């Protein structure tokens, strides 16, 4: 079965966890694109969506979903997004789609974070996928040298300016044994807007499209979550 089919399976399953009259946070990426299309089939049952990127907003508008401003939302948010890598502790690398800052803001604001992936995104140790860091442009040389001292190989993501007007460094060659410590360390560097490590903001539910079907994993603190009926 093709990877796209596995992504689609995960996205369709996520719809079962969307409560009526809820606000849905929308991530960015190919798996999320399938979710947006599926969400449009129940758009009359939700209050609206919060978008993490310009690219997702374009898709959301295409399907007639109402986009809300996070600053004007006071109801619980269910956030649905993918991941570039995720380990068994539900710690993630995100940012392949360059929307990591807004994704982290919405994820932190949400009452529930649902991660939708295909089985290739599961790893034992984070770091095979290059770690994205969104930075203020003038800090490039400074941050680059800091990353080299940490043992990483930083590369500027070419021909890209984020929705926030910043640039992204992708860090190769890291074997991330303690994501939480590394996330704190990189975030402490002046000029860093966001690092694409999601170790403190973890998924509550991980929905995985596999060759044998769909697997649903629950964060221990949310082990009693159930499907919508």
N, C-alpha and C positions, 0 to 999 in steps of 0.2 A: 504494500500500500504506500502511495506517495506521501511525503511529509505534509503537503498541503491538506490532504484528507485527514491526517491526524490533528492538525491545527483546527480544522473545521469541527471535528468531533468535540474537542475540548471547548471550543467557543459555544457550540450549541448546548452543551451540558450546563455551562455557566448560567444560561437563561433560567434554569430551574431554581437558581438561588436568588433571583431578583424579586424582592418583595413588592407587592402592590403599593402604589403611592410613595415609592422611594425615589431618591435622587441617585443617579448612577454616575460615578466617575469613570471616565474613559481614558485608557492609556494610549499607546502608540505602537504600531507595528503590524506585521502581516496577520498574526493570529487575532489581534484586536479588530482588524478589518472584518473578519468573519463574524465577530461578536457584534459589531455595530449593525451589520446587515440583519442579524438575528434579532437584535434588540428592537429594530424598527417594527417587527411584527407584533410587539406588545407595547408600542409607544403610548397608547392611550391609557395604559395601566400605571405609567410612571409619571413623576412630576417634571422630569427633565434630566439633562445630563451636564456634566462638567468636563470640559475637554482639556487634555494635556498638551496639545500641539496644534499648530495651524493645519497640518496635514490631516489630523483626526477630525478637526472642525469641518473641513471640506467634505469629508465622507459623512459626517453626522448630518450636515445640512442637506446633502444629497438624498438622505433617507427621511427627511422631514422631522427629525428629532429636535426638541427645543433645547438650546444651549443656555445654561445658567452661569452667573458670575459667582465664583466661590465666596467672594467677600459678602455676598448678599444671601448666602444659604445658611440656614440655621437648623435644618432637618438632618437626620443621620444620612451619611453617604455610604453607598456600597461601591467600592472601587474595583474595577476589573482591568487587568493588564497582563502582559506577557513577561518573559524574562529571557535573558541571553544565556544565563546559567543559573542553576539552583541546586543547592546541596540538600542533604537529608535533614538539616536543621532549619530548612526553609530560608536560608540566607541566600541572597541573589546578587548577580551582576546584571545591571540594567543600563541602558543608554545607547544601545546600538542604533536606535532611531533618533538620537540627539535630543530627546525630550526629557532627560533624566531629572532636571531641576523641578519642572512642573509636575512630573510624575511623583517625585518624592513629597512635594507639598500636598498633593491631593491624597496620596497614600497615608500621610501623617494625619490628615484631617478626617479620614474615613473611619467609620465605626467597624467596617469589615473590608478586608483586602482579599480578593479572589484572584489568584494567579492562574492563567491558562497557558499551557505549553504543550509541545509535542515531546515525545520521550527522549529525543536527542539532547534536550536542554538539561537533563539530569546528570549531575557529576558528583564525584566523591569530594573533590577539592576544587575550589574556585580558582580561576586564573588562566585557564587555557584560552578562553575568550578574552581579548584585550579589555582592560579596565578603563572605561571612559571617565574623564574628569573635565567638567565644564569650568573654564577659567576666564577671568578678565584678561583681555588681550595683552595689556602692558606687563602682566606677570609671567608671560610665557617662558622667558629665559630662567627666571628665578625658580618657577615650579619645575621646569625641565631638570635643572640641576638637583633639586630636592628628590625628585623621583629616581634619578640615577643613583643617588646615595642610598636609596631604599632597595636597590637591586633591580629596578625595573628599566625597561627600554621604552622611553617616551617617544611617540610619533604624533606630529600634528595631523589632525584629520583635515585633509586638503579640501579646498573649495566648499567650505561649510561655515556658516554663521548661524548660531542657534536662534531660536525665536526671541531670546532675550538679548541678542546682540553680542554674544560672546563666542569664544572658540572652544574646541574640544581637543584635548590630548588623549590618545589611546595608549595605554601602558601594556607592553608585551613582556613576557618572560617572568611573570610573578606566579609563585605558588602560594596562594593565600590560605595559610593554615589558621590564622586568627582574624577573620574578617572584621570583627568589632574593633579591635585595636588598630588595624590598618585604616579603617574608616575614620576613626577619631584623629589619627595622625595626619592623614591627608587633608581632612577638613580644617585642621589647625593652621595650614599654610596660608598666609595672606595672599589673596588673589583667587583662591579656590571658591567657586560658587557652589558646586556640588560634586561629590564623587559618586560614581555609579555603583557603590556598594550599598545594598539594602540589608544590613545585618541587625540594625536596631528596629527598623520597620520591616517586619516579616509578614509573609502571607498568612492569612488565617485558614484559607482553603487553597489547595493546589489541585487543579484539574489537569490530568495528563492524558493526551491522546496517544494511545499505543497501538501496535499492530494487532493486539488481541482484544482491544476495546478501550474503554475509558476508565482510568483509575482516579479515585478521589482521595486525597490525603488531607487530614485535618491537623492544624496546630493543636498541641495538647491542651492549651487553655480553652479551645473551642471544640473539644471532642464531641460535645452534645448537639452541635449544629445539625439541622435536618433539612432535607429538600423541601421546597415549597410544594404545596399540593393544590 
